[in-house]
Amino acid sequence: MASTAPGAPSAEVTVAVCQIAPRVGDTEGNRRRIRTAVETAAGRGARVVVLPELAATGYVFADAEELRAVAEPLDGATLREWEALAARHDLVVVGGFAERGEDGHVYNAAALVDPTGLRATYRKAHLWNGEKTWGFSPGDTSPPVVDTPYGRIGFMVCYDLEFPEWVRRAALDGAELLCGPVNWPLYPRPEGERPGEIVRVQADASVNRMFVAVADRTGTERGQDWLGGSAVIDADGYPVTPLRLGEEAVLTATVDLAAARDKAISERNDVHADRRPALYARPAEERS
């Protein structure tokens, strides 16, 4: 576990990542899987629970019509149930759903709810593969960072985590824990190697000195196999939960978010204070 700076007050919290297998066309079954996972996490003492991307609907849509049929507004049944679960068990819940926006567009979205209700929503900014043809529109607002009873929590969705600039934005906005609802396709990798997706979120945590919790899905849906790579990563970039690749599981870890407030990595280095943003901007002549 990442160390806490001497004298810093503890901010211990148990975080759960729920690795379930949603299915397109099985809305009631998906809600049941979510309820069971959240209740299991609460029973293990979790106070922050992360669900996968599009947990309420499944992922592999046939077309825009099928997607639109299951998309919900913010006051729909899915978020209402998450609010009820959060209130009943005194939790923060972060999870992915298909949002039917008031503007008529459909978004690959995520929400954070706590015992007081819906606190923030986010629309995935970086769409992956089929999301560009199924009818999703990309979001264009920064990832939220929310003050909760259990710490400052930021969140974004899956492919967003692979853009260091986007992750850094949440870190600079004070996120102590970055939650990522994800659906990671299963890809071949060299024998003995950790999945690249997990390596990248370890880097996200390490270079920003913040905790990262990703909830991945598992199973096979319409011919697509899923990695099932859920993990909680500490502020030094190391997993503090075991990998349960391909299995349904609820993984928990107790972490001290106070460690994410200390950005020092040596006596004279600080991962935020050492930044030199003026050097990172390309001159106009290089962009032309």
Buried (B, 14 or more C-beta within 10 A) or exposed (E): BBEBEEEEEEBBBBBBBBBBBBBBBBBEEBBEBBBBBBBBBBEEEBBBBBBBBBBBBBBBBEEEEBBBEBBBEBEBEBBBBBBEBBBEBEBBBBBBBBBBBEEEBBBBBBBBBBBEEBBBBBBBBBBBEEBEEBBBBBBEEBBBBBEBEBBBBBBBBBBBBBBBEBBBBBBEEBBBBBBBBBBBEBEEEEEEEBBBBBEEBBBBBBBBBBBBBBBBBBBEBEEEEBBBBBBBBBBBBEBBBEBBBBEBBBBBBBBBBBBBBBBBBEEEEEBEEEEEEEEEEEEEEEEE
